[in-house]
Amino acid sequence: MSEAIREVLDWLNGRPDIQSLRAAVCDLNGIMRGKRIPVDQAVKALQGKLRMPYSVCGVDIWGEDIVGNKLVFSTGDADGICHWTGRGILPMEWTAHPTALVPLWLSDESGAPFLGDPRQVLARILDRYKALNLTPVVATELEFYLVDPKPARPRGPVSPVTGRRLDSDAALSIDEIDDFEGFMHDVYEACRAQDIPVDSAIAENGVGQFEINLNHVDDALRAADDAILFKRTVKGIARQHGFIASFMAKPYGKRSGSGLHVHFSLQDKDGANVFDDGTVRGSDTLRHAVGGLLAAMAESTLVFAPHFNSYRRLRPNSHAPTAVAWGYENRMVAIRIPGGPSSARRIEHRVAGADANPYLVLAAILGAALIGIEKKLNPGEPATTDVYERNLPKLPPDWASAIASFESGNLVAEIFPDALRGWLVACKRQELETFALRVNNFEFETYLEAV
């Protein structure tokens, strides 16, 4: 038995109030799926003796099998082997009885990574960086809304302090942060218990919208783990406080969307930042990475905007990008190079919505950057003005276009294994078809008698 497993078991022995665990893997949509197991099965979960069907990674957003999925019917819905990721057991105090999460990922019977598992796909990209003696250093910024759970449609939450419902934007409002201090305090405490490196929090530019930043780490798998665990934590604590926490890209049509912004740099084997050349401009390596990000951006938009609702966020004049463009200290572009000391020179990728799967987002970003570095791609001139009005290449304007672009893209084929690409396309086409068959109330109100 490894020392890491002994530490987990010692921790559990000190928590007799925890009687059950959650053993889970992450699916294509960034949703954790798995089992409730008795605490005495912890050793089984930690030693790779649990099994789950491969198909658990590839169900649609409603948890339905993907029609025609070869891993379901033609193979008898076979099981894969669940391995502990090595992330310490993660306490969850917000459930009816205290429990803890054992995070897992999938391999086949031989122990080879199952490349339909989003975490394994990111790990494969990181192996390519390791071969070049490069280490991505990654941080994420996640936006979300607190919503009153009682109305059928989203409404701003009621302030726990004033008793008044929030009904206006309050960008960077300290009063709004103070009103929700009880919720924020519990989020930060839960994150510390799970070793999620939370940093600053702000009230964002929407009714009940907040942003919490996670500190950078030199392990991109851990950064993606942190983002997944953070979303679960925020949702759980919100329920405790009588709210819903929504990471939808655009819960309100006329208010700000919620993004998942990714900051990253690259360290060489000596720990030096290879994007730093001592100037504001940054190194050739930085610009080549930007070139790769721009070249693959349209093809990989499906990863950054994976749902029907995602495309409500990617609109002109919305502070969300619509053009394939980059610039220095420009928040209107998809790829921003922030200012500050040259030692901290980095890239900010601003396309993904908060509804995206962090493992796939980081795989797409780091994979595209690597292509740019290896092929020495030229990003062109940086944008210095408002890019919404310029004649620039655009992101796919809708879900169907993004699916088609991802399916046919040559660069995403270099980033994602064929199995996952086919699975993701089939999953999103199935979800698209389901939405296409639903006629909403506004359509009835508009057309029922008028046409």
Secondary structure by P-SEA (a helix, b strand, c coil): ccaaaaaaaaaaaacccccbbbbbccccccbbbbbbccccaaaaaaaccbbbbcccccccccccccccccccccccbbbbbbbcccccbbbbcccccccccccccccccccccccccaaaaaaaaaaaaaaacbbbbbbbbbbbbbbccccccbbbbccccccccccccccccaaaaaaaaaaaaaaaaaaaaaccccccccccccccbbbbbbcccccaaaaaaaaaaaaaaaaaaaaaacbbbbcccccccccbbbbbbbbbbbbccccccccccccccccaaaaaaaaaaaaaccccccccccccccccccccccccccccccccccccccccccccccccbbbbbccccccccaaaaaaaaaaaaaaaaaacccccccccccccccccccccccaaaaaaaaaacaaaaacccaaaaaaaaaaaaaaaaaaaacccaaaaacccccc
